[in-house]
Amino acid sequence: PDGLLIADDGYFADAAMSLVRRGVSIPRDLAVVSFWNRGSGLLSPFPLTRVELDPAVHAQTLARLLVSMLRREAPAAVHEHTPYTLLARARSDFETAPPPSVAAT
């Protein structure tokens, strides 16, 4: 396979450990994309593309829809858009940032 999509960040840790144990080089051997809840605290041992969602915004949308349904109101839209941030090939969480440049005095 060329890529792996992990559609729930709850599965990410096990999938990542499995890839690391098997010696798969990410992204050279396999591209990895994972959905990611903002603030989840998960760390990635390799660079991957993240589709980051804000759980609070998602919960607000679901609550609004539920209240509308309970009131027997017609839905405003057939589909709801949940905002996300695409972080393409974000670096590994274990990589260190380059040292700050030091100005000559």
N, C-alpha and C positions, 0 to 999 in steps of 0.2 A: 504493500500500500504506500501511497505518497503522503497521506495525511491522516490525522486522527482528530475527530471532533468529540469533545467531552461536553455533553449538553447539560451537565449538572455539576457544580463545583464540589458537591459532596463526594463525587467519584474521583476527583482530581488526584488526591494524595495517593490513593492506591494505584491508579494508572501511572502516575509519575514514578513511583518507587519501582513498579514493574519494568518500566522502560529503562530506568537507571540500572537495575540489576541485570538486565539483558544486554547492557552496553550499547543501547541505541543512541546514536549521536543526533541530538536535536539542535538545529533544524537540518543538518546535512542529510541524515538518513530518513527523517520523518518530520513533516510539519505538524505542529500541534496547535489546535485552537480550543479554547475552553471558555464556557460561560463562567462568569465570576461575579459573585455578589460583593459589591463595594463594602469594605470594612470587614470582610470575612476572616481576615487574619491568616489566610493561606499563603504559603510561600512556594515558589517554583524553583526547582534545582536547575532549570534550563530555560533559555529564551522561548517564549511562546506568544501567540497572538491571543489577546483576551477580549471577550465581549463582556464589558463590565456593566452590570445593572445595579441600580440603587433600590434595595429592598423596601425602603420607606416609601418611595414613589410608587412602586409596584403595589404595595399594600393599600395606599390611598386610592389608587385606581380600582382595585378590587372592592374596597369598602364602598366607594361611590356606586359601582355597578350593583352591588348587593342591595344597598338601600333603594336604588331605583327599582330593582326587581321586587322587593318587598312591598313597595308602593304600587306595584303593577303598572309602572310607567313604561312606555315604549323606549327601547334603547336609542340613544342619540346617534349611535353608529353601529354598524355591523361588526367592525373590527376596531380594536383599541391599539394605539401605538404606545409602547413603553419605551421611553428614552433610554439610550445606551451610549456607552463610549467604546469605540474600537481602538484598542492599543495594539497596533501591528508590531509583531516581533519585539515585544517588550523584553528587556534584558532579564537575566536570571536574578532572583531576589538575593542570591548569594554572591553576586559580582559586586565588587567595590567600585565606587565612583573614582574616576581619576583624581589624583591629588590636585588641590588648587594650585594655580601658578603663583609663584612667589616673585614679587617685583624686586629688581635689584636696587639696593640702597646706595 
